[in-house]
Amino acid sequence: MNEKRMQRISVEVMRELSDLLSRGLKDPGIHPLTSISRVEVTRDLSFANVFVSVLGNDKDKAETMDALNRAKGFMRSELGKRIKLRITPEIILHLDESIEKSMELGKFIDEVRKSDEQM
């Protein structure tokens, strides 16, 4: 499959799942600071690797991932209604901690700058 088409479909899947996450899923187990950070579809469009970012503690992350895994079937059926593809990709969820790691790195850099200024 064409690389540009795969990217377009990935972006569209990400947009629709983000909308579904913010408006369509009413599970109390999903932490309010949850977002879809990126989506990668396979060449044959049979799978969509969905990377989920949860800003919270480890318990919040685990509860959110459990709730999202329970809702995967609903998410896939809604995705099929919103995006017209021959095959609706199966959703594979991954916890993405890159945002938290970048925030920690930013805090560390700020601390180093402050300690350098004090010297």
Biopython code that builds the backbone (N, CA, C, O; Angstrom):
import numpy as np
from Bio.PDB.StructureBuilder import StructureBuilder

atoms = [
    (1, "MET", "N", (0.844, -1.185, 0.000)),
    (1, "MET", "CA", (0.000, 0.000, 0.000)),
    (1, "MET", "C", (0.887, 1.245, 0.000)),
    (1, "MET", "O", (1.985, 1.246, 0.555)),
    (2, "ASN", "N", (0.402, 2.261, -0.611)),
    (2, "ASN", "CA", (1.090, 3.539, -0.698)),
    (2, "ASN", "C", (1.320, 4.120, 0.705)),
    (2, "ASN", "O", (0.413, 4.134, 1.537)),
    (3, "GLU", "N", (2.527, 4.592, 0.948)),
    (3, "GLU", "CA", (2.895, 5.138, 2.267)),
    (3, "GLU", "C", (2.045, 6.359, 2.638)),
    (3, "GLU", "O", (1.640, 6.512, 3.791)),
    (4, "LYS", "N", (1.778, 7.220, 1.659)),
    (4, "LYS", "CA", (0.954, 8.408, 1.931)),
    (4, "LYS", "C", (-0.466, 8.013, 2.331)),
    (4, "LYS", "O", (-1.055, 8.621, 3.225)),
    (5, "ARG", "N", (-1.005, 7.010, 1.677)),
    (5, "ARG", "CA", (-2.365, 6.559, 2.011)),
    (5, "ARG", "C", (-2.395, 5.976, 3.422)),
    (5, "ARG", "O", (-3.339, 6.211, 4.178)),
    (6, "MET", "N", (-1.364, 5.218, 3.771)),
    (6, "MET", "CA", (-1.289, 4.659, 5.126)),
    (6, "MET", "C", (-1.246, 5.777, 6.161)),
    (6, "MET", "O", (-1.906, 5.690, 7.196)),
    (7, "GLN", "N", (-0.479, 6.816, 5.890)),
    (7, "GLN", "CA", (-0.396, 7.946, 6.817)),
    (7, "GLN", "C", (-1.739, 8.666, 6.929)),
    (7, "GLN", "O", (-2.158, 9.035, 8.026)),
    (8, "ARG", "N", (-2.412, 8.866, 5.796)),
    (8, "ARG", "CA", (-3.729, 9.515, 5.817)),
    (8, "ARG", "C", (-4.729, 8.705, 6.631)),
    (8, "ARG", "O", (-5.497, 9.259, 7.417)),
    (9, "ILE", "N", (-4.711, 7.401, 6.436)),
    (9, "ILE", "CA", (-5.634, 6.541, 7.178)),
    (9, "ILE", "C", (-5.280, 6.550, 8.657)),
    (9, "ILE", "O", (-6.174, 6.577, 9.503)),
    (10, "SER", "N", (-3.987, 6.529, 8.985)),
    (10, "SER", "CA", (-3.561, 6.589, 10.391)),
    (10, "SER", "C", (-4.047, 7.872, 11.051)),
    (10, "SER", "O", (-4.534, 7.848, 12.181)),
    (11, "VAL", "N", (-3.916, 8.980, 10.352)),
    (11, "VAL", "CA", (-4.362, 10.270, 10.892)),
    (11, "VAL", "C", (-5.876, 10.269, 11.082)),
    (11, "VAL", "O", (-6.375, 10.753, 12.098)),
    (12, "GLU", "N", (-6.602, 9.732, 10.115)),
    (12, "GLU", "CA", (-8.067, 9.688, 10.217)),
    (12, "GLU", "C", (-8.512, 8.774, 11.365)),
    (12, "GLU", "O", (-9.438, 9.109, 12.103)),
    (13, "VAL", "N", (-7.857, 7.628, 11.512)),
    (13, "VAL", "CA", (-8.175, 6.721, 12.624)),
    (13, "VAL", "C", (-7.887, 7.415, 13.946)),
    (13, "VAL", "O", (-8.679, 7.318, 14.884)),
    (14, "MET", "N", (-6.763, 8.112, 14.026)),
    (14, "MET", "CA", (-6.413, 8.829, 15.255)),
    (14, "MET", "C", (-7.457, 9.900, 15.573)),
    (14, "MET", "O", (-7.871, 10.039, 16.724)),
    (15, "ARG", "N", (-7.877, 10.647, 14.574)),
    (15, "ARG", "CA", (-8.870, 11.707, 14.769)),
    (15, "ARG", "C", (-10.189, 11.122, 15.277)),
    (15, "ARG", "O", (-10.779, 11.638, 16.226)),
    (16, "GLU", "N", (-10.641, 10.057, 14.649)),
    (16, "GLU", "CA", (-11.925, 9.460, 15.036)),
    (16, "GLU", "C", (-11.853, 8.811, 16.417)),
    (16, "GLU", "O", (-12.794, 8.932, 17.203)),
    (17, "LEU", "N", (-10.756, 8.129, 16.722)),
    (17, "LEU", "CA", (-10.629, 7.513, 18.048)),
    (17, "LEU", "C", (-10.499, 8.577, 19.135)),
    (17, "LEU", "O", (-11.019, 8.401, 20.236)),
    (18, "SER", "N", (-9.814, 9.673, 18.836)),
    (18, "SER", "CA", (-9.701, 10.769, 19.803)),
    (18, "SER", "C", (-11.071, 11.373, 20.083)),
    (18, "SER", "O", (-11.406, 11.667, 21.231)),
    (19, "ASP", "N", (-11.857, 11.554, 19.030)),
    (19, "ASP", "CA", (-13.212, 12.075, 19.204)),
    (19, "ASP", "C", (-14.065, 11.094, 20.009)),
    (19, "ASP", "O", (-14.820, 11.497, 20.894)),
    (20, "LEU", "N", (-13.939, 9.834, 19.700)),
    (20, "LEU", "CA", (-14.686, 8.805, 20.424)),
    (20, "LEU", "C", (-14.274, 8.766, 21.890)),
    (20, "LEU", "O", (-15.117, 8.600, 22.772)),
    (21, "LEU", "N", (-12.985, 8.917, 22.149)),
    (21, "LEU", "CA", (-12.479, 8.910, 23.523)),
    (21, "LEU", "C", (-13.030, 10.091, 24.315)),
    (21, "LEU", "O", (-13.376, 9.951, 25.488)),
    (22, "SER", "N", (-13.108, 11.254, 23.671)),
    (22, "SER", "CA", (-13.569, 12.441, 24.395)),
    (22, "SER", "C", (-15.094, 12.529, 24.501)),
    (22, "SER", "O", (-15.607, 13.128, 25.446)),
    (23, "ARG", "N", (-15.827, 11.943, 23.546)),
    (23, "ARG", "CA", (-17.283, 12.107, 23.541)),
    (23, "ARG", "C", (-18.081, 10.816, 23.663)),
    (23, "ARG", "O", (-19.179, 10.816, 24.221)),
    (24, "GLY", "N", (-17.541, 9.719, 23.149)),
    (24, "GLY", "CA", (-18.350, 8.515, 23.031)),
    (24, "GLY", "C", (-18.187, 7.489, 24.126)),
    (24, "GLY", "O", (-19.102, 6.702, 24.372)),
    (25, "LEU", "N", (-17.047, 7.477, 24.792)),
    (25, "LEU", "CA", (-16.810, 6.486, 25.845)),
    (25, "LEU", "C", (-17.132, 7.100, 27.194)),
    (25, "LEU", "O", (-16.560, 8.122, 27.573)),
    (26, "LYS", "N", (-18.031, 6.486, 27.902)),
    (26, "LYS", "CA", (-18.479, 7.028, 29.191)),
    (26, "LYS", "C", (-18.030, 6.156, 30.362)),
    (26, "LYS", "O", (-18.644, 6.199, 31.428)),
    (27, "ASP", "N", (-16.984, 5.376, 30.185)),
    (27, "ASP", "CA", (-16.504, 4.483, 31.239)),
    (27, "ASP", "C", (-15.809, 5.294, 32.327)),
    (27, "ASP", "O", (-14.878, 6.041, 32.026)),
    (28, "PRO", "N", (-16.236, 5.167, 33.587)),
    (28, "PRO", "CA", (-15.585, 5.923, 34.671)),
    (28, "PRO", "C", (-14.151, 5.468, 34.939)),
    (28, "PRO", "O", (-13.408, 6.156, 35.638)),
    (29, "GLY", "N", (-13.756, 4.321, 34.395)),
    (29, "GLY", "CA", (-12.391, 3.842, 34.581)),
    (29, "GLY", "C", (-11.375, 4.560, 33.710)),
    (29, "GLY", "O", (-10.169, 4.408, 33.904)),
    (30, "ILE", "N", (-11.856, 5.339, 32.754)),
    (30, "ILE", "CA", (-10.943, 6.065, 31.861)),
    (30, "ILE", "C", (-10.590, 7.396, 32.499)),
    (30, "ILE", "O", (-11.463, 8.222, 32.763)),
    (31, "HIS", "N", (-9.307, 7.595, 32.744)),
    (31, "HIS", "CA", (-8.811, 8.817, 33.378)),
    (31, "HIS", "C", (-9.105, 10.017, 32.472)),
    (31, "HIS", "O", (-8.988, 9.907, 31.251)),
    (32, "PRO", "N", (-9.486, 11.163, 33.052)),
    (32, "PRO", "CA", (-9.828, 12.337, 32.225)),
    (32, "PRO", "C", (-8.664, 12.868, 31.388)),
    (32, "PRO", "O", (-8.887, 13.478, 30.342)),
    (33, "LEU", "N", (-7.432, 12.646, 31.833)),
    (33, "LEU", "CA", (-6.272, 13.140, 31.084)),
    (33, "LEU", "C", (-5.692, 12.029, 30.211)),
    (33, "LEU", "O", (-4.504, 11.714, 30.282)),
    (34, "THR", "N", (-6.556, 11.449, 29.394)),
    (34, "THR", "CA", (-6.167, 10.377, 28.479)),
    (34, "THR", "C", (-6.286, 10.891, 27.057)),
    (34, "THR", "O", (-7.266, 11.546, 26.703)),
    (35, "SER", "N", (-5.279, 10.591, 26.241)),
    (35, "SER", "CA", (-5.333, 11.018, 24.846)),
    (35, "SER", "C", (-4.661, 9.979, 23.957)),
    (35, "SER", "O", (-3.879, 9.149, 24.420)),
    (36, "ILE", "N", (-4.982, 10.046, 22.684)),
    (36, "ILE", "CA", (-4.349, 9.191, 21.685)),
    (36, "ILE", "C", (-3.150, 9.966, 21.157)),
    (36, "ILE", "O", (-3.311, 11.037, 20.572)),
    (37, "SER", "N", (-1.948, 9.431, 21.361)),
    (37, "SER", "CA", (-0.755, 10.172, 20.941)),
    (37, "SER", "C", (-0.362, 9.881, 19.497)),
    (37, "SER", "O", (0.131, 10.768, 18.800)),
    (38, "ARG", "N", (-0.574, 8.650, 19.042)),
    (38, "ARG", "CA", (-0.321, 8.343, 17.629)),
    (38, "ARG", "C", (-0.972, 7.008, 17.273)),
    (38, "ARG", "O", (-1.302, 6.199, 18.140)),
    (39, "VAL", "N", (-1.143, 6.809, 15.972)),
    (39, "VAL", "CA", (-1.715, 5.575, 15.444)),
    (39, "VAL", "C", (-0.875, 5.143, 14.256)),
    (39, "VAL", "O", (-0.504, 5.959, 13.413)),
    (40, "GLU", "N", (-0.580, 3.858, 14.197)),
    (40, "GLU", "CA", (0.142, 3.286, 13.061)),
    (40, "GLU", "C", (-0.670, 2.112, 12.539)),
    (40, "GLU", "O", (-0.912, 1.150, 13.269)),
    (41, "VAL", "N", (-1.093, 2.181, 11.279)),
    (41, "VAL", "CA", (-1.828, 1.063, 10.686)),
    (41, "VAL", "C", (-0.856, 0.187, 9.910)),
    (41, "VAL", "O", (0.142, 0.669, 9.375)),
    (42, "THR", "N", (-1.161, -1.109, 9.854)),
    (42, "THR", "CA", (-0.329, -2.027, 9.083)),
    (42, "THR", "C", (-0.635, -1.848, 7.601)),
    (42, "THR", "O", (-1.657, -1.269, 7.233)),
    (43, "ARG", "N", (0.255, -2.347, 6.760)),
    (43, "ARG", "CA", (0.106, -2.174, 5.310)),
    (43, "ARG", "C", (-1.208, -2.736, 4.772)),
    (43, "ARG", "O", (-1.806, -2.166, 3.860)),
    (44, "ASP", "N", (-1.653, -3.853, 5.339)),
    (44, "ASP", "CA", (-2.897, -4.455, 4.861)),
    (44, "ASP", "C", (-4.131, -3.919, 5.585)),
    (44, "ASP", "O", (-5.243, -4.390, 5.346)),
    (45, "LEU", "N", (-3.943, -2.943, 6.461)),
    (45, "LEU", "CA", (-5.011, -2.281, 7.220)),
    (45, "LEU", "C", (-5.759, -3.218, 8.167)),
    (45, "LEU", "O", (-6.865, -2.904, 8.608)),
    (46, "SER", "N", (-5.164, -4.357, 8.477)),
    (46, "SER", "CA", (-5.859, -5.283, 9.366)),
    (46, "SER", "C", (-5.665, -4.928, 10.834)),
    (46, "SER", "O", (-6.464, -5.334, 11.678)),
    (47, "PHE", "N", (-4.615, -4.178, 11.150)),
    (47, "PHE", "CA", (-4.350, -3.793, 12.536)),
    (47, "PHE", "C", (-4.029, -2.304, 12.625)),
    (47, "PHE", "O", (-3.423, -1.724, 11.725)),
    (48, "ALA", "N", (-4.450, -1.707, 13.735)),
    (48, "ALA", "CA", (-4.095, -0.319, 14.042)),
    (48, "ALA", "C", (-3.451, -0.316, 15.421)),
    (48, "ALA", "O", (-4.109, -0.605, 16.421)),
    (49, "ASN", "N", (-2.172, 0.010, 15.474)),
    (49, "ASN", "CA", (-1.470, 0.150, 16.747)),
    (49, "ASN", "C", (-1.765, 1.545, 17.272)),
    (49, "ASN", "O", (-1.350, 2.546, 16.688)),
    (50, "VAL", "N", (-2.489, 1.595, 18.386)),
    (50, "VAL", "CA", (-2.948, 2.860, 18.959)),
    (50, "VAL", "C", (-2.159, 3.116, 20.236)),
    (50, "VAL", "O", (-2.192, 2.316, 21.171)),
    (51, "PHE", "N", (-1.452, 4.239, 20.264)),
    (51, "PHE", "CA", (-0.630, 4.596, 21.413)),
    (51, "PHE", "C", (-1.399, 5.602, 22.263)),
    (51, "PHE", "O", (-1.778, 6.678, 21.799)),
    (52, "VAL", "N", (-1.617, 5.223, 23.518)),
    (52, "VAL", "CA", (-2.456, 5.988, 24.437)),
    (52, "VAL", "C", (-1.582, 6.608, 25.513)),
    (52, "VAL", "O", (-0.756, 5.930, 26.123)),
    (53, "SER", "N", (-1.769, 7.899, 25.741)),
    (53, "SER", "CA", (-1.046, 8.612, 26.791)),
    (53, "SER", "C", (-2.011, 8.907, 27.934)),
    (53, "SER", "O", (-3.098, 9.445, 27.725)),
    (54, "VAL", "N", (-1.593, 8.545, 29.149)),
    (54, "VAL", "CA", (-2.406, 8.793, 30.339)),
    (54, "VAL", "C", (-1.549, 9.569, 31.324)),
    (54, "VAL", "O", (-0.527, 9.064, 31.789)),
    (55, "LEU", "N", (-1.954, 10.794, 31.647)),
    (55, "LEU", "CA", (-1.227, 11.586, 32.631)),
    (55, "LEU", "C", (-1.846, 11.321, 33.994)),
    (55, "LEU", "O", (-2.894, 11.868, 34.338)),
    (56, "GLY", "N", (-1.186, 10.482, 34.752)),
    (56, "GLY", "CA", (-1.679, 10.098, 36.065)),
    (56, "GLY", "C", (-0.706, 9.121, 36.693)),
    (56, "GLY", "O", (0.383, 8.888, 36.169)),
    (57, "ASN", "N", (-1.104, 8.552, 37.816)),
    (57, "ASN", "CA", (-0.223, 7.595, 38.479)),
    (57, "ASN", "C", (-0.379, 6.214, 37.829)),
    (57, "ASN", "O", (-1.174, 6.035, 36.906)),
    (58, "ASP", "N", (0.390, 5.251, 38.328)),
    (58, "ASP", "CA", (0.376, 3.915, 37.734)),
    (58, "ASP", "C", (-0.998, 3.252, 37.824)),
    (58, "ASP", "O", (-1.401, 2.525, 36.916)),
    (59, "LYS", "N", (-1.712, 3.504, 38.916)),
    (59, "LYS", "CA", (-3.052, 2.928, 39.081)),
    (59, "LYS", "C", (-4.003, 3.494, 38.028)),
    (59, "LYS", "O", (-4.782, 2.753, 37.428)),
    (60, "ASP", "N", (-3.939, 4.813, 37.804)),
    (60, "ASP", "CA", (-4.776, 5.445, 36.779)),
    (60, "ASP", "C", (-4.485, 4.863, 35.398)),
    (60, "ASP", "O", (-5.397, 4.604, 34.614)),
    (61, "LYS", "N", (-3.202, 4.664, 35.116)),
    (61, "LYS", "CA", (-2.809, 4.114, 33.818)),
    (61, "LYS", "C", (-3.362, 2.710, 33.636)),
    (61, "LYS", "O", (-3.915, 2.383, 32.585)),
    (62, "ALA", "N", (-3.210, 1.876, 34.672)),
    (62, "ALA", "CA", (-3.688, 0.496, 34.584)),
    (62, "ALA", "C", (-5.206, 0.442, 34.423)),
    (62, "ALA", "O", (-5.717, -0.310, 33.593)),
    (63, "GLU", "N", (-5.923, 1.235, 35.211)),
    (63, "GLU", "CA", (-7.387, 1.258, 35.115)),
    (63, "GLU", "C", (-7.844, 1.750, 33.744)),
    (63, "GLU", "O", (-8.786, 1.210, 33.164)),
    (64, "THR", "N", (-7.175, 2.771, 33.238)),
    (64, "THR", "CA", (-7.544, 3.316, 31.934)),
    (64, "THR", "C", (-7.297, 2.303, 30.826)),
    (64, "THR", "O", (-8.143, 2.118, 29.950)),
    (65, "MET", "N", (-6.142, 1.647, 30.860)),
    (65, "MET", "CA", (-5.838, 0.655, 29.830)),
    (65, "MET", "C", (-6.806, -0.523, 29.904)),
    (65, "MET", "O", (-7.221, -1.046, 28.869)),
    (66, "ASP", "N", (-7.171, -0.948, 31.117)),
    (66, "ASP", "CA", (-8.160, -2.027, 31.266)),
    (66, "ASP", "C", (-9.504, -1.612, 30.668)),
    (66, "ASP", "O", (-10.129, -2.376, 29.933)),
    (67, "ALA", "N", (-9.938, -0.396, 30.991)),
    (67, "ALA", "CA", (-11.222, 0.098, 30.477)),
    (67, "ALA", "C", (-11.193, 0.208, 28.952)),
    (67, "ALA", "O", (-12.164, -0.152, 28.286)),
    (68, "LEU", "N", (-10.098, 0.699, 28.404)),
    (68, "LEU", "CA", (-9.996, 0.824, 26.950)),
    (68, "LEU", "C", (-9.951, -0.546, 26.282)),
    (68, "LEU", "O", (-10.533, -0.734, 25.213)),
    (69, "ASN", "N", (-9.266, -1.499, 26.901)),
    (69, "ASN", "CA", (-9.232, -2.853, 26.344)),
    (69, "ASN", "C", (-10.617, -3.490, 26.351)),
    (69, "ASN", "O", (-10.968, -4.229, 25.431)),
    (70, "ARG", "N", (-11.404, -3.207, 27.388)),
    (70, "ARG", "CA", (-12.778, -3.713, 27.427)),
    (70, "ARG", "C", (-13.627, -3.071, 26.327)),
    (70, "ARG", "O", (-14.567, -3.690, 25.827)),
    (71, "ALA", "N", (-13.303, -1.851, 25.957)),
    (71, "ALA", "CA", (-14.100, -1.103, 24.973)),
    (71, "ALA", "C", (-13.585, -1.251, 23.542)),
    (71, "ALA", "O", (-14.112, -0.607, 22.635)),
    (72, "LYS", "N", (-12.572, -2.081, 23.321)),
    (72, "LYS", "CA", (-11.986, -2.200, 21.981)),
    (72, "LYS", "C", (-12.999, -2.610, 20.916)),
    (72, "LYS", "O", (-12.981, -2.081, 19.805)),
    (73, "GLY", "N", (-13.878, -3.545, 21.248)),
    (73, "GLY", "CA", (-14.884, -3.983, 20.277)),
    (73, "GLY", "C", (-15.820, -2.854, 19.888)),
    (73, "GLY", "O", (-16.124, -2.666, 18.710)),
    (74, "PHE", "N", (-16.276, -2.104, 20.878)),
    (74, "PHE", "CA", (-17.139, -0.951, 20.621)),
    (74, "PHE", "C", (-16.396, 0.091, 19.791)),
    (74, "PHE", "O", (-16.950, 0.653, 18.847)),
    (75, "MET", "N", (-15.137, 0.345, 20.149)),
    (75, "MET", "CA", (-14.342, 1.337, 19.425)),
    (75, "MET", "C", (-14.170, 0.924, 17.963)),
    (75, "MET", "O", (-14.263, 1.759, 17.063)),
    (76, "ARG", "N", (-13.922, -0.358, 17.731)),
    (76, "ARG", "CA", (-13.738, -0.835, 16.363)),
    (76, "ARG", "C", (-15.035, -0.712, 15.564)),
    (76, "ARG", "O", (-15.014, -0.301, 14.404)),
    (77, "SER", "N", (-16.164, -1.069, 16.182)),
    (77, "SER", "CA", (-17.433, -0.968, 15.448)),
    (77, "SER", "C", (-17.772, 0.489, 15.133)),
    (77, "SER", "O", (-18.256, 0.789, 14.042)),
    (78, "GLU", "N", (-17.525, 1.387, 16.071)),
    (78, "GLU", "CA", (-17.760, 2.816, 15.819)),
    (78, "GLU", "C", (-16.818, 3.341, 14.739)),
    (78, "GLU", "O", (-17.214, 4.148, 13.898)),
    (79, "LEU", "N", (-15.576, 2.880, 14.770)),
    (79, "LEU", "CA", (-14.608, 3.285, 13.755)),
    (79, "LEU", "C", (-15.082, 2.840, 12.373)),
    (79, "LEU", "O", (-14.949, 3.579, 11.397)),
    (80, "GLY", "N", (-15.632, 1.634, 12.297)),
    (80, "GLY", "CA", (-16.159, 1.127, 11.031)),
    (80, "GLY", "C", (-17.319, 1.951, 10.509)),
    (80, "GLY", "O", (-17.488, 2.078, 9.296)),
    (81, "LYS", "N", (-18.120, 2.513, 11.400)),
    (81, "LYS", "CA", (-19.238, 3.363, 10.984)),
    (81, "LYS", "C", (-18.759, 4.731, 10.514)),
    (81, "LYS", "O", (-19.371, 5.344, 9.640)),
    (82, "ARG", "N", (-17.657, 5.207, 11.101)),
    (82, "ARG", "CA", (-17.189, 6.564, 10.810)),
    (82, "ARG", "C", (-16.244, 6.638, 9.618)),
    (82, "ARG", "O", (-16.217, 7.640, 8.903)),
    (83, "ILE", "N", (-15.470, 5.579, 9.404)),
    (83, "ILE", "CA", (-14.501, 5.559, 8.304)),
    (83, "ILE", "C", (-14.886, 4.429, 7.359)),
    (83, "ILE", "O", (-15.034, 3.283, 7.784)),
    (84, "LYS", "N", (-15.045, 4.745, 6.107)),
    (84, "LYS", "CA", (-15.447, 3.740, 5.129)),
    (84, "LYS", "C", (-14.208, 3.064, 4.546)),
    (84, "LYS", "O", (-13.574, 3.577, 3.623)),
    (85, "LEU", "N", (-13.883, 1.909, 5.104)),
    (85, "LEU", "CA", (-12.790, 1.084, 4.605)),
    (85, "LEU", "C", (-13.340, -0.314, 4.350)),
    (85, "LEU", "O", (-14.329, -0.722, 4.960)),
    (86, "ARG", "N", (-12.699, -1.037, 3.455)),
    (86, "ARG", "CA", (-13.123, -2.410, 3.192)),
    (86, "ARG", "C", (-12.970, -3.260, 4.450)),
    (86, "ARG", "O", (-13.831, -4.083, 4.761)),
    (87, "ILE", "N", (-11.871, -3.057, 5.169)),
    (87, "ILE", "CA", (-11.597, -3.777, 6.413)),
    (87, "ILE", "C", (-11.411, -2.743, 7.515)),
    (87, "ILE", "O", (-10.616, -1.815, 7.369)),
    (88, "THR", "N", (-12.138, -2.899, 8.611)),
    (88, "THR", "CA", (-11.913, -2.035, 9.772)),
    (88, "THR", "C", (-10.785, -2.654, 10.580)),
    (88, "THR", "O", (-10.893, -3.805, 11.002)),
    (89, "PRO", "N", (-9.706, -1.914, 10.804)),
    (89, "PRO", "CA", (-8.559, -2.508, 11.494)),
    (89, "PRO", "C", (-8.871, -2.909, 12.932)),
    (89, "PRO", "O", (-9.630, -2.241, 13.634)),
    (90, "GLU", "N", (-8.266, -4.017, 13.349)),
    (90, "GLU", "CA", (-8.350, -4.436, 14.746)),
    (90, "GLU", "C", (-7.470, -3.497, 15.562)),
    (90, "GLU", "O", (-6.351, -3.181, 15.158)),
    (91, "ILE", "N", (-7.971, -3.056, 16.700)),
    (91, "ILE", "CA", (-7.262, -2.078, 17.522)),
    (91, "ILE", "C", (-6.359, -2.792, 18.520)),
    (91, "ILE", "O", (-6.802, -3.658, 19.274)),
    (92, "ILE", "N", (-5.094, -2.412, 18.508)),
    (92, "ILE", "CA", (-4.129, -2.919, 19.479)),
    (92, "ILE", "C", (-3.649, -1.713, 20.280)),
    (92, "ILE", "O", (-3.048, -0.791, 19.729)),
    (93, "LEU", "N", (-3.918, -1.725, 21.576)),
    (93, "LEU", "CA", (-3.595, -0.581, 22.434)),
    (93, "LEU", "C", (-2.220, -0.735, 23.068)),
    (93, "LEU", "O", (-1.836, -1.820, 23.504)),
    (94, "HIS", "N", (-1.487, 0.376, 23.109)),
    (94, "HIS", "CA", (-0.174, 0.434, 23.751)),
    (94, "HIS", "C", (-0.142, 1.671, 24.648)),
    (94, "HIS", "O", (-0.618, 2.739, 24.263)),
    (95, "LEU", "N", (0.417, 1.519, 25.832)),
    (95, "LEU", "CA", (0.587, 2.666, 26.724)),
    (95, "LEU", "C", (1.805, 3.452, 26.260)),
    (95, "LEU", "O", (2.897, 2.898, 26.136)),
    (96, "ASP", "N", (1.619, 4.735, 26.006)),
    (96, "ASP", "CA", (2.697, 5.608, 25.543)),
    (96, "ASP", "C", (3.097, 6.540, 26.683)),
    (96, "ASP", "O", (2.311, 7.389, 27.105)),
    (97, "GLU", "N", (4.306, 6.378, 27.170)),
    (97, "GLU", "CA", (4.781, 7.202, 28.281)),
    (97, "GLU", "C", (5.752, 8.282, 27.824)),
    (97, "GLU", "O", (6.442, 8.877, 28.651)),
    (98, "SER", "N", (5.817, 8.544, 26.525)),
    (98, "SER", "CA", (6.777, 9.513, 26.008)),
    (98, "SER", "C", (6.484, 10.932, 26.490)),
    (98, "SER", "O", (7.417, 11.698, 26.729)),
    (99, "ILE", "N", (5.217, 11.296, 26.639)),
    (99, "ILE", "CA", (4.880, 12.646, 27.099)),
    (99, "ILE", "C", (5.355, 12.845, 28.532)),
    (99, "ILE", "O", (5.932, 13.882, 28.860)),
    (100, "GLU", "N", (5.112, 11.850, 29.389)),
    (100, "GLU", "CA", (5.570, 11.958, 30.778)),
    (100, "GLU", "C", (7.088, 12.011, 30.850)),
    (100, "GLU", "O", (7.653, 12.773, 31.635)),
    (101, "LYS", "N", (7.745, 11.201, 30.029)),
    (101, "LYS", "CA", (9.210, 11.194, 30.047)),
    (101, "LYS", "C", (9.766, 12.540, 29.591)),
    (101, "LYS", "O", (10.763, 13.013, 30.135)),
    (102, "SER", "N", (9.129, 13.160, 28.598)),
    (102, "SER", "CA", (9.600, 14.470, 28.143)),
    (102, "SER", "C", (9.343, 15.538, 29.203)),
    (102, "SER", "O", (10.131, 16.473, 29.341)),
    (103, "MET", "N", (8.239, 15.407, 29.958)),
    (103, "MET", "CA", (7.973, 16.356, 31.046)),
    (103, "MET", "C", (9.024, 16.199, 32.148)),
    (103, "MET", "O", (9.503, 17.192, 32.696)),
    (104, "GLU", "N", (9.383, 14.951, 32.474)),
    (104, "GLU", "CA", (10.416, 14.706, 33.480)),
    (104, "GLU", "C", (11.753, 15.277, 33.023)),
    (104, "GLU", "O", (12.485, 15.866, 33.818)),
    (105, "LEU", "N", (12.069, 15.104, 31.747)),
    (105, "LEU", "CA", (13.315, 15.632, 31.206)),
    (105, "LEU", "C", (13.324, 17.154, 31.274)),
    (105, "LEU", "O", (14.348, 17.754, 31.599)),
    (106, "GLY", "N", (12.193, 17.782, 30.969)),
    (106, "GLY", "CA", (12.088, 19.240, 31.068)),
    (106, "GLY", "C", (12.299, 19.732, 32.487)),
    (106, "GLY", "O", (12.977, 20.737, 32.703)),
    (107, "LYS", "N", (11.720, 19.028, 33.465)),
    (107, "LYS", "CA", (11.919, 19.393, 34.872)),
    (107, "LYS", "C", (13.383, 19.252, 35.263)),
    (107, "LYS", "O", (13.931, 20.096, 35.971)),
    (108, "PHE", "N", (14.013, 18.174, 34.794)),
    (108, "PHE", "CA", (15.425, 17.948, 35.106)),
    (108, "PHE", "C", (16.288, 19.067, 34.527)),
    (108, "PHE", "O", (17.200, 19.555, 35.196)),
    (109, "ILE", "N", (16.011, 19.473, 33.304)),
    (109, "ILE", "CA", (16.772, 20.557, 32.670)),
    (109, "ILE", "C", (16.577, 21.858, 33.438)),
    (109, "ILE", "O", (17.534, 22.606, 33.640)),
    (110, "ASP", "N", (15.342, 22.140, 33.870)),
    (110, "ASP", "CA", (15.078, 23.344, 34.665)),
    (110, "ASP", "C", (15.851, 23.322, 35.977)),
    (110, "ASP", "O", (16.389, 24.347, 36.396)),
    (111, "GLU", "N", (15.910, 22.159, 36.630)),
    (111, "GLU", "CA", (16.651, 22.037, 37.886)),
    (111, "GLU", "C", (18.140, 22.282, 37.672)),
    (111, "GLU", "O", (18.788, 22.940, 38.486)),
    (112, "VAL", "N", (18.678, 21.755, 36.582)),
    (112, "VAL", "CA", (20.098, 21.955, 36.280)),
    (112, "VAL", "C", (20.369, 23.430, 36.011)),
    (112, "VAL", "O", (21.383, 23.962, 36.463)),
    (113, "ARG", "N", (19.484, 24.092, 35.286)),
    (113, "ARG", "CA", (19.656, 25.524, 35.016)),
    (113, "ARG", "C", (19.631, 26.336, 36.308)),
    (113, "ARG", "O", (20.444, 27.243, 36.489)),
    (114, "LYS", "N", (18.703, 26.014, 37.202)),
    (114, "LYS", "CA", (18.616, 26.733, 38.475)),
    (114, "LYS", "C", (19.866, 26.523, 39.311)),
    (114, "LYS", "O", (20.369, 27.462, 39.929)),
    (115, "SER", "N", (20.370, 25.295, 39.333)),
    (115, "SER", "CA", (21.578, 25.039, 40.125)),
    (115, "SER", "C", (22.790, 25.733, 39.507)),
    (115, "SER", "O", (23.684, 26.169, 40.232)),
    (116, "ASP", "N", (22.831, 25.842, 38.174)),
    (116, "ASP", "CA", (23.927, 26.558, 37.519)),
    (116, "ASP", "C", (23.857, 28.056, 37.810)),
    (116, "ASP", "O", (24.890, 28.705, 37.972)),
    (117, "GLU", "N", (22.641, 28.607, 37.877)),
    (117, "GLU", "CA", (22.477, 30.029, 38.162)),
    (117, "GLU", "C", (22.892, 30.359, 39.590)),
    (117, "GLU", "O", (23.382, 31.457, 39.855)),
    (118, "GLN", "N", (22.703, 29.433, 40.498)),
    (118, "GLN", "CA", (23.047, 29.664, 41.897)),
    (118, "GLN", "C", (24.552, 29.606, 42.131)),
    (118, "GLN", "O", (25.033, 30.110, 43.145)),
    (119, "MET", "N", (25.286, 29.017, 41.235)),
    (119, "MET", "CA", (26.739, 28.891, 41.408)),
    (119, "MET", "C", (27.453, 30.135, 41.053)),
    (119, "MET", "O", (28.679, 30.190, 41.145)),
]
sb = StructureBuilder()
sb.init_structure("model")
sb.init_model(0)
sb.init_chain("A")
sb.init_seg("    ")
for serial, (resi, resn, name, xyz) in enumerate(atoms, 1):
    if name == "N":
        sb.init_residue(resn, " ", resi, " ")
    sb.init_atom(name, np.array(xyz, "f"), 0.0, 1.0, " ", f" {name:<3s}", serial, name[0])
structure = sb.get_structure()
